[in-house]
Amino acid sequence: MKYLAPEQAEAKAVDQRSDVFSLGVILYEMATGVRPFEGDTQMSTLSSIIKDTPTPIGERRAGLPREFIKTVTASPRIPRIATSRPRTSAMIFGR
């Protein structure tokens, strides 16, 4: 549940952009050691996914390569609206 896209958290239709969002959350956590969206309960975690803006990854961990920050930011900075997200990981990585 901690990796759900906002539309999943709201029980709306999902597509591959939901996976792109989740990939960004995973990359953020791998790089910083913390998830971009947190809560004390499942409901508060879902609320965070839907409403909160995460701390920019470069502020959480200094010294990350600029390209990595750009990649994670393309996955999520994590656009809340699915139509604002890249449709595939290939679009993020330029392949």
C-alpha atoms as a printed R data frame, in Angstrom:
   type eleno elety resid chain resno      x      y       z
1  ATOM     1    CA   MET     A     1  0.000  0.000   0.000
2  ATOM     2    CA   LYS     A     2  2.874  2.412   0.642
3  ATOM     3    CA   TYR     A     3  3.728  2.403  -3.056
4  ATOM     4    CA   LEU     A     4  0.252  2.998  -4.481
5  ATOM     5    CA   ALA     A     5 -0.363  5.747  -6.989
6  ATOM     6    CA   PRO     A     6 -2.920  8.378  -5.948
7  ATOM     7    CA   GLU     A     7 -5.517  7.021  -8.349
8  ATOM     8    CA   GLN     A     8 -5.116  3.565  -6.816
9  ATOM     9    CA   ALA     A     9 -5.507  5.015  -3.331
10 ATOM    10    CA   GLU     A    10 -8.759  6.608  -4.494
11 ATOM    11    CA   ALA     A    11 -9.977  3.392  -6.190
12 ATOM    12    CA   LYS     A    12 -9.905  5.022  -9.622
13 ATOM    13    CA   ALA     A    13 -8.857  3.489 -12.939
14 ATOM    14    CA   VAL     A    14 -5.166  2.661 -13.263
15 ATOM    15    CA   ASP     A    15 -2.789  2.080 -16.164
16 ATOM    16    CA   GLN     A    16  0.952  1.859 -16.697
17 ATOM    17    CA   ARG     A    17  1.396  5.413 -15.366
18 ATOM    18    CA   SER     A    18  0.436  4.072 -11.948
19 ATOM    19    CA   ASP     A    19  3.453  1.784 -12.194
20 ATOM    20    CA   VAL     A    20  5.666  4.736 -13.167
21 ATOM    21    CA   PHE     A    21  4.514  6.542 -10.021
22 ATOM    22    CA   SER     A    22  5.304  3.482  -7.887
23 ATOM    23    CA   LEU     A    23  8.731  3.164  -9.516
24 ATOM    24    CA   GLY     A    24  9.471  6.750  -8.516
25 ATOM    25    CA   VAL     A    25  8.435  6.039  -4.935
26 ATOM    26    CA   ILE     A    26 10.736  2.990  -4.834
27 ATOM    27    CA   LEU     A    27 13.682  4.923  -6.304
28 ATOM    28    CA   TYR     A    28 13.097  7.738  -3.807
29 ATOM    29    CA   GLU     A    29 13.140  5.273  -0.922
30 ATOM    30    CA   MET     A    30 16.221  3.465  -2.227
31 ATOM    31    CA   ALA     A    31 18.149  6.725  -2.494
32 ATOM    32    CA   THR     A    32 17.061  8.327   0.776
33 ATOM    33    CA   GLY     A    33 16.167  5.472   3.095
34 ATOM    34    CA   VAL     A    34 12.689  6.923   3.687
35 ATOM    35    CA   ARG     A    35  9.445  6.784   1.754
36 ATOM    36    CA   PRO     A    36  8.183 10.022   0.253
37 ATOM    37    CA   PHE     A    37  4.723  9.430   1.749
38 ATOM    38    CA   GLU     A    38  4.246  8.297   5.341
39 ATOM    39    CA   GLY     A    39  1.530  7.895   7.892
40 ATOM    40    CA   ASP     A    40  0.987  6.272  11.272
41 ATOM    41    CA   THR     A    41 -1.933  4.229   9.956
42 ATOM    42    CA   GLN     A    42 -2.968  2.834   6.592
43 ATOM    43    CA   MET     A    43 -5.541  5.598   6.219
44 ATOM    44    CA   SER     A    44 -3.062  8.363   7.023
45 ATOM    45    CA   THR     A    45 -0.578  6.847   4.557
46 ATOM    46    CA   LEU     A    46 -3.251  6.848   1.850
47 ATOM    47    CA   SER     A    47 -4.070 10.459   2.720
48 ATOM    48    CA   SER     A    48 -0.399 11.381   2.417
49 ATOM    49    CA   ILE     A    49 -0.172  9.743  -1.019
50 ATOM    50    CA   ILE     A    50 -3.222 11.675  -2.185
51 ATOM    51    CA   LYS     A    51 -2.470 15.088  -0.649
52 ATOM    52    CA   ASP     A    52  1.152 15.577   0.427
53 ATOM    53    CA   THR     A    53  4.103 16.845  -1.560
54 ATOM    54    CA   PRO     A    54  7.254 14.933  -0.629
55 ATOM    55    CA   THR     A    55 10.449 16.643   0.407
56 ATOM    56    CA   PRO     A    56 12.558 17.039  -2.751
57 ATOM    57    CA   ILE     A    57 14.925 14.107  -3.047
58 ATOM    58    CA   GLY     A    58 17.974 16.393  -3.326
59 ATOM    59    CA   GLU     A    59 17.090 17.928   0.047
60 ATOM    60    CA   ARG     A    60 16.725 14.501   1.657
61 ATOM    61    CA   ARG     A    61 20.090 13.328   0.430
62 ATOM    62    CA   ALA     A    62 22.786 15.653  -0.783
63 ATOM    63    CA   GLY     A    63 25.225 14.589  -3.448
64 ATOM    64    CA   LEU     A    64 22.901 12.510  -5.606
65 ATOM    65    CA   PRO     A    65 23.741 12.688  -9.304
66 ATOM    66    CA   ARG     A    66 21.700 15.310 -11.114
67 ATOM    67    CA   GLU     A    67 20.491 12.768 -13.698
68 ATOM    68    CA   PHE     A    68 19.217 10.480 -10.947
69 ATOM    69    CA   ILE     A    69 17.301 13.336  -9.312
70 ATOM    70    CA   LYS     A    70 15.833 14.223 -12.694
71 ATOM    71    CA   THR     A    71 14.784 10.598 -13.256
72 ATOM    72    CA   VAL     A    72 13.122 10.259  -9.865
73 ATOM    73    CA   THR     A    73 11.450 13.622 -10.275
74 ATOM    74    CA   ALA     A    74 10.059 12.479 -13.631
75 ATOM    75    CA   SER     A    75  8.545  9.412 -12.001
76 ATOM    76    CA   PRO     A    76  6.973 11.077  -9.210
77 ATOM    77    CA   ARG     A    77  7.535 14.488  -7.947
78 ATOM    78    CA   ILE     A    78  5.422 12.665  -8.358
79 ATOM    79    CA   PRO     A    79  2.641 14.136 -10.421
80 ATOM    80    CA   ARG     A    80 -0.661 13.465  -8.710
81 ATOM    81    CA   ILE     A    81 -2.611 13.491 -11.939
82 ATOM    82    CA   ALA     A    82 -1.909 10.356 -13.961
83 ATOM    83    CA   THR     A    83 -2.130 12.199 -17.286
84 ATOM    84    CA   SER     A    84  0.813 14.377 -16.177
85 ATOM    85    CA   ARG     A    85  3.079 11.348 -15.722
86 ATOM    86    CA   PRO     A    86  5.199  9.669 -18.368
87 ATOM    87    CA   ARG     A    87  3.352  6.662 -19.805
88 ATOM    88    CA   THR     A    88  6.346  4.318 -19.633
89 ATOM    89    CA   SER     A    89  9.716  3.987 -17.967
90 ATOM    90    CA   ALA     A    90 11.273  4.255 -21.426
91 ATOM    91    CA   MET     A    91  9.995  7.836 -21.567
92 ATOM    92    CA   ILE     A    92 11.793  8.551 -18.298
93 ATOM    93    CA   PHE     A    93 15.070  6.941 -19.315
94 ATOM    94    CA   GLY     A    94 14.946  8.210 -22.889
95 ATOM    95    CA   ARG     A    95 14.826  4.806 -24.560
